[in-house]
Amino acid sequence: MAKKTVEKFYSDLSGDEIDTPSPTVAFTFDGVGYEVDLTEAERQAFADAVAPYVAVGRRAGRASGRSSSRRSSSSSASSVDAKAVREWAQEQGLDVPARGRVPSSLIEAYQSAH
């Protein structure tokens, strides 16, 4: 028996399916690091929006310890089993991406239901 697993990426902004192999854009604002999965058009719009600031900005080194402290501060979202939320959402007939971040609205709905 043959089995084929298909991995799909979806935009965190629009929910559209992403065809590019590395859709994640990482950036820092006010000392906080962020990651977002974007389509190619959204990625270009993001690049165009920040281009004036990048052009006049100074490069800075990475802030040490920022990402680990950010992870610990988001314990409410990380304490929920994403697989369980996805399964529950699918059973409810809700649209949920197969991978990547589970939307906070689905996590909240899951927590309310349980």
N, C-alpha and C positions, 0 to 999 in steps of 0.2 A: 504494500500500500504506500502510495506517495502522499506526502503532506507538504503544503506550501503555506508558509506564514508570510503575510503581507503586513508591513509596517507603514502606517500612514501618519503624517504630521498635519496638524490643523493650527491655523493662526489663532493666537490668543486674542487678537484684536477683532477680527471679523468672523472667525470660525470657519473660514474657507480652507479647503484642502491645500496643502503646500507640496509642490513638486520638487523643490530643491533639496539636495542631500543634507545641508547644514543650515536649518532655518533660524537657529537661535542667535539673537542679537543681545550682547551683554553691554551694559552701560552703568555709569555711576552718576548719581545726582545728589548733591548735598551730603556726600560721604556715605551714601547707601548704594550698594550694588543691586542691580536688577538684571533679569534675563527675560526675554520675551521672544516667542516664536512668531515670525512674520512671513508673509508671502513675499515674493520678489518685488512686487509693486509697493507693498507697505514698507519693505526694507529700504527701497529707494526714496520713498517719501520721508522716512525717518532720517536718512542720510542728508537729504536736501534741507530738512528742517534744522538740523544741528550744524550744518556746514558753516554758517557764519560764525558760530561760537568756536568751532574747532579751528577755523582759520586764524582767529586772534588769541586763542587760548594757549596756555602753557601746559606741556605734558607733565604729569605728576606720576610718581611711583604708586604702586598699589598700597592701599592702607592695610596694615597687618591686622589680622584678627577680625576684620569687618564681616566677612562672609560667615564665619562660625558664630559670631554673636547674633547675626541676622537670623540664622537658622534656628537658634535657640529661642529667639523672641517670637517665632511663628509656630510655637508648639501646638496651638490649637488645631491648625490645619495639618501639621505633620502627625498628630496623634490619631488621625482618622486613617483607616486602611483604604487607600485609593482603589484597590481592587474590589473591595466590598462596596464602595460607593458606586463604582462603574457598574457592577452587577446589579445593584439595587436600581440604579437609574435606567438600565436597559429593561429590567422587569417592569418598571413604571412606564415604559415607552418614551422616556426622555432621551434627547440627543446628547450623547457624551462622547468625547474623543477617545479613541482606542489607546492613545498614549499621550504623554505630556502632562501638564498640570490639569487637574480636575478643577473646573470653574468653582469659585467660592459659593456661588448660588446653589450648585448641586450639593456641595458639602453641607451647607446650612439646611437644605431640604432633607438630606439624609439624617442629619442630627436631630431635626425636628420630628422625623418619622420614627426615630429609635429612641 
